[in-house]
Amino acid sequence: MNVQAHLFSDDLPAPDSPPATTISLRTLKIDADRLSPAQQRFNRLLARVQKLTGQIETVRQAVDAHRPRQVRELAELEQQHSALMQRMALWLDERLRTKGLTAAQKRMATEILISLSEALAMQGDAQMQALHDRHSPDDLDAKQGASVQGMKDMLEEVLGKPLGAAGDGDDLDALLHAAMKEMDEQAQAAHEQREAQQAARRSRKAKTARQQQAEQQQTDAQSALRTLFRQLASALHPDRETDPQEHKRKSALMAEANAAYRRRDLTALLTLQLRVEQAEPGSLARMAEDKVAALNLLLKDQVAALEQDLSAVEIRARSEFGLAPYAAVNAASLARTLAQQRQQLEQDIAHMNQDLRRVQDDAEFKRWLKEQDRLARQVDPFEDLDLVFGPGGFRP
């Protein structure tokens, strides 16, 4: 077996046997009778990487398993829900063509009709968009344009500069993407400016031994990452293989190495070394203390990146499935939220059916309009942003 003699060596041995299918991160753990402080820190950081990686995978698996269930259990109810909204909008349109309503009652009925038809039109219902545009003083396209322009004005105020060509158009998602990109660029520019200022200040001062040691560790860390990647690239380069199967295998492994190097994923590169038998399990225990300390800097960065990844995965899941802002994301919380959503939809559908029966009687219809007016005045616009309806029936 060709074994890597030293992680920081420029010797580039080639593998002579196929890799194992999987290598656990536990294999990288430094195991010795007495661990140095750097080795202890390496093991702690490695355990943190393993835990975060597992948490991310658990969340993704829970989300992937839950998504079809969410669609399956809510699709029929949501269709019933939309159908009832459409029925009420059409009924109000017909009722407004007849006499017998006061100006206040007409205003309230029109507001409800506009709200219901707008919500359905936003889902792609062309009939409801036409109905909305007949009754609303502003057609839906104008409303959407005003909404986008308002969002653009607010974002430009926050950014302190125009969004430029990236912010043109009427696509709200594209606008938000352009704004986020601009914010990221501003943050990166500010970070680079601070780094330059700090570097300038440091250059004017004599460096302490501790600062010199920290800089050397950073240099060693970068060197370790490059050396690991160079060793793998030399061993795995697919263009050197004439056998089609071996070319395919090395192409896949090389793609893994490229991706790991781009994201500075030390553990992925180290496990790849074990898979292609460039290193022995336990070789890290024989590494010099300063080299282990350098690897710890890479592991620390990897932990920070994984923490951000976990947060992003959880935020997306909460947004997609309607979880509370700080709720745990797991199978139990997703199932609990789905049950609540189903119950709420069933209650809304029951209230909406009741309302549709009530409005068939003209006296009840007028009482219903009065109730809806009162409910609308009680709604907190920051709490009920959809402005369509809630428990108790339809409301604008």
C-alpha positions, 0 to 999 in steps of 0.5 A: 500500500502506498501511504502518505509519509507526512501530511505536509510533505510534497511526496505524492504517492498514488493509490494502488487499490480501490477506495472504501465506499465510506469513511467515517469522520471518527476515523480521523480522530487522534487516538494516543495515550497522551494527547497534546492540547492541540490534539485535544482541540483537534478532536473537539473540533472534529466532533463538532464537525461530525455533530453539525454534519449529522444535524444538517443531514437530519433536517434535510431528511426530515424536510424531504420526507415531510414535503410530499406528506404536506402536499398530499394532506393539504392539497385537497383542503386548499382546493376546497378553500380556493373554490369557496373563495371563488364562489363567494367572490362570484356571488358578491359580484352578482349581488352588487349588480342588484339593488337594495344595498346602502353605500356603506354595504356596497363599499364593504361587499366590494372590499371583500370581493376585491380582497378575495379575487386578488388573492386568487388572481395572485395564484394565477386565476385569470377569471379572478384577475378580470373580476378584480380589475372590474371592481378595483380602482387599481388593476392588479398589474398596477398594484403589483407595480406599485408594490415592487416600486415601494419595495425598491424605494425602501431597499435603496434607502437601506442601501443608500444607493440605487439598485441600478439595472439589476433592480429594473423590472417588476419581478419582486423575487428578482428585486430582492435577489438584486438587493441581497447581492448588493448588500453582500457586496457592500458587506464584503467591501466593508470587510475588506476595507477593515482588513486593509486598515487592520493590516496597515495598522499592524504593519506600523507596529512591531509584531509580537511573538504571539502575532508572528506565531498566529500568522505562521499558523495561518500560513501553515493552514493554507499550505496544508489545504493546498498540499492535501489537494495537490496530493489528491489531484496528482493521484486522482487525475482522470486524464491519466487513466486509459481504463474507462471504469477507472477513469469514471471512478477517478473523475467522481473522486476528483470532483469531490476533491475539487468541491471540498477544496473550494469550500475549504472542507478539511475533513472531506479532503482528509477522508478522501486521502484515507479512501484512496489510501494515501494516508493511514488511520492514525497518521495525524497522531504522529504529526508535529504539534504546530502542524496540528494547530494549523489544521485546527484553524481550518477545522474552526473555519469549517465549524463556522461554515457548518453552523451557518449552513445549519441555520440556513437549512432550518430557516428555509424549512421554517419558511416553507412549512410555516413553523414558528421563527425559532421552532426546532426543525424535526419530524415531530415539529413538522408533523405537529405544524401540519396537523395545526394547518390542517385543523385551521383549514378545516375550520376555515372551510366550515366557517366559509360554507356557513357564510355562503349559506347565510348570505343567501338570505338578504337580511342575513347578508346585511348582518354578515356585512356588518360583522365583516366590517367589525372584524376588518377593523379589529385585524392587526395588519402586521398580524394578518398580512394575507388580508383574506379571511380567518376563523369566523368566515370571509373578511377583507 
